[in-house]
């Protein structure tokens, strides 16, 4: 097998693959036993492995619980095999990344040999994306129970971080904002303990409100956090993301796309389409759509488009390279 350096360009939306692969039958039976990781964690004596920590060893028996958990905490699934030790080692690499992201996603490790049901269920979407599986590990995202293929073979950390950033943007846009417990079962007692960062109470209140579908409550919590600390960058980003969810929750995507195609210079039609682009993970498409509109408009319309684009910058974060590039393009378009 060889490494494949190509990263997939998936639209990071849970709806994008809904129905593409049926994982619902897993967990209702299948081969017994589970994978044993290097730390010794895994299924033993018929007991299901835990599904709440930073690393979960998934089997055919517990995979339904693992999938259900991705409605709250995003997951990165890793398919590995004993005959390729580097693929098992990459699990540890991703766990380290998950910890550096403060548990914003958990890692789900799947031993191919021990989990034929999972392998069979994922095969159609993997073949559709990659064709022949030519390298291990196979890495994919799981968001609200839906698989999103990422890449084959071990990839450089910098590229993986870029992919994870996009994946987590989509998770926030879909209201999946929970965090995994940073403890990894099976770690030796002498291993350095990682303290779980304390989530500010108002931030936690906002995350809980998003999980419950209460966007007004989430906005109020972030507003209070910003009133108490105007320099709270995480609250500012969260507030902007909540506002995006508010604007898009009642939109009909097909109708919005048709209106945007029919009325390329209509500010309302194009800003709605840009919002949907962003929710779907198509960040650069959203920016390009509005930058093009800035160039075609003038006066009050141009200012409306500019202000909307600046609001989308706030959703992604001012230090994101895509925002930096788009801000330079905006300055060029205006002057």
N, C-alpha and C positions, 0 to 999 in steps of 0.2 A: 504494500500500500504506500501511497505517497501523500505528502501534504498538499492541500489545495489552498492557495493563498487568497483565493477570491472570496470576498465576503458578499453575502446575499444582500440585495436591496429590497427588503420587504416593506410594504406599507404597514406601519406598526399600528394596526387597528384590530381589536378583537373581532370586529365584524368581518374583517377581510377574509378569514378562513373559516367562518362559522359554517358548519355543515360539510367542510372539506374532508374531515376525517372523524369517524365515530369512535370515541374513546369510552363511551358510557358503559360498555359491556364488561370492562375490566373491573376487577375487584369482586366478581361474582363466582370466582373459582379459578382453577388453573394450576399450574405446577406449584408445588410447595417449595419453601425455602426462599432465602433472599441473599443478596450480595453481602460479602464481608469486605469492608474497606480496610485500608492499611492500618487504621486505628482499631479495628476489631468491631466497629459498630455495625449493626445490621440485624436482620430477623434471626431469631433463635427460638427453638422450641415452639414454633407456631405463633409467637408473640409478634404483633405488628410493630415495625419500627416507628419511632415518634415522627410526627409530621409538623412539628412546630419550631424546630431549631433552624440554624443557619444552613445545615447540611441534612438532607433527607435521603436515605437509601430506599429507593422505590422498588416495589415488586409488583407482580400481577395482582397480588392479594390486597395491597394497600394503595394502589394507584388511584382509585376513585377518591379516597380521602386526600391524596396529594393534589389531584385536580381541583377538588372543591376548595382547597386552600388557596388556589391562585385567583379566586374571586376577591381575596383580601390582600394577599401578598404576592407580587409577581415572582415567577420562578425561572431559573435557567436550567434546563435539563441537559444532562451529559450522558451520552451512550458510550460505554467503555467495554473493554474486553481484556481478560487476563493475558492473552497472548501478545498484547501490545501494552506493556507496562507504562509507556509514556502517556497512553490515553487515561489510565487510572491516575497518574500523577497530575494530569491537567485538571482533575476534579479539585485537587488541593489548590491549584492556581486560581480557579474560579471562586473557591471558598474565601481565599485571601482577598480577592476583589470584592466579594459580597460584604466582607467585614469592612473594607475601606469605604464602601458605600453606606455604611452604618445600618446594614440589614434591610435596605430598601428592596432587595430581592433575596431569595434563598436559592440554594443549589440543590437540584434533584439528580442524584447519581443512579444510573440504571446499568446493571451488569447484563449485557446482551445474552449471555449464555443462560442466565438464571431467570430471564424475564421474556419468554417467547411471546406472551400475549401483548405486552407493550410494543415489542418489536414489530409484530404483525400489524397492530393498529396504526403505527406511525409510518409504515412502509409506503402507503400511497402518497402521502404528502411529501415524504422525503424523495421519492422517485420523481415526483412532479417538479420539485425544486432542483435537485442535484443530478437526476438520472442515476447512474451507477454510483453506489457508495464506495468511494475509492480511498477513503482515509478515515481514521479514528483519532480523536473522538468526534462524534457527531454532536453538535451543540445547537440547541434551539430554545426559544422562549416559550413560556406558558403564561397566558394572560386570560383570566376568566375562563379557564378550561380549554382555551384554543391554542393550538401549536403554531409557532412562527419560526421556521427554519432559519438559523443564523449562518453556520459555516461548518466545513469539514476540516479536520486536522487542527493541530495546535496553531494558534494565531498570535501575533505580537500583541502585547498588553495594550499598547497605545491604540491599535485598531479596535480591539475588543472594547475598550472604554468608550470609544466613539459610538459603537453599536449599542452598548448598554445605555448610554445617555439618551439615544433616540428611543430605545425600548421603554425606558422609565418615563420619558415625556408622554408616550402613548398611554402608559399605565395611569399617570396622573389625569390625562384627558378623559380616561374611561372610569375615573373614580377609584382606581385600585391603588391605595396609598398606604396600606398597612406595612408593618416592618417585622422582620423575623427576629426572634431571640438570637443574640450573637453567640450563644453557647453552642459548641459542636460536641455532640455526644461521643464519648470515646477518647476525648483528649486526655492525655496523661495529667494527673494531678499536679505534677511539677511544671507543666507548661505554663508560660506566662498568661495570666488571665487578662482578658480584654474587658474593660469596663464598658457596659452599655451606655451610650450617651443618653442623658436625660432629655426627654422631649418636653419643651416648655408647655405648661398646662393649656394655654390658649391655642397653641398649635395642635395639641392632642385633641382638644375640643373640636377644632376645625376638621381634623382628619376623621374623627368619629362621625361628625355631621355629614361629611362627604360619603362615608361608607353607608350611612343611613339614607342617603338621597336628599338630605336637607341642605341644599345649596345656600339658602338664605342664612341658616344658622352658621354655616362655614364662613360665609362672607362676614358675618357679624363678629365671629371670633377673630378672624384675621384683622378686621378693622380695629378691634380693641387692642390687639397685639401691636399694631402700628401706632395707635394713639399713645400707648405706653412707651414704645421704643421706635421712633421713626426710622432708625437705622437698621431695623430688623429685615434683612434681605430675604430670608426664607419666607417670612410672612408676606412680604411684598410680592414675591413670585407666586406664592399660594393664592393670594387675593386675585392676581391677574388670571391665574388658571381657573379659579372658580367663576370669574366673570365670563371667561370663554365658554365654560360648560353651560352657564345660564343662557348665553346667546344661542347656543347650538342645540339644546336639549329638545326643543320642539320643532326643529327644522326637518323638512322632508328632503333628504339628500338628492333624490332624483330630480325633484322640482327645482331645487337650488342650482344643480348642475345645468339643467336645461335653460333656466333663466340666464345664467351666466354666459352660456354659449350663444344665446339669441341676442343678448344685450351687452356686448363687450365694453361699452362705455358707461353703463349704468352703475353708479357708485354703490347703491344698496345691493344689487345683484352680485357684484364682484367682491364686496367685503364679506357677504355671507359665504360665498364660495371659498374665500381665503380662510375663513374660520373653520370650515369643514376640512380644508386641506391640512390645517394645523392639527385638528383633532385626530385626523387619520395618520399623523406622523409625517406628512409631506411638507416639512418646514420650508425648504427652499422653494417649492412650488407656490406656497402661500406668499412668500416674500416677493417672488418674481411677478406673480399676478398683480400685486399692488404697486410694485415699482413700475411696471409697464403702464398701469393706469395713471400713476402720477405724471408720467411723461405725456399722456394723451389728454390730460385735463388742465384746467386753469381756475384761478380764483377760488371761490368757496368750495367747489367740488374737489379741487386739488388739496386744499387744506384738510377736508374731511378724510380723504384717502391717507394723507400723511399722518394724521392723528391716529387713525385706525392701525396703520402699520407700526407706529411707535408703541401702541398698545400690545401688538403681537410680539414685539421685541421683549416687552416685559414678561410675557408668558414664558419665553425661552430662557431669558437671562442675558444681561448686557455683555457678559464676558464670553458668551458662546461665539465661536469663530464664524458661524453662519450669520449671526447678528452683526458682528463686526463688519463682515463683507457687505451685508445688505445696507448697513448704515452708510458705508462709503458710497455705495451705489445711489442711495437716496440723496446724499449731498450733491453728487454729480447730476442727478436728474433735476434737482431744484435750482442748481446754479450753473 
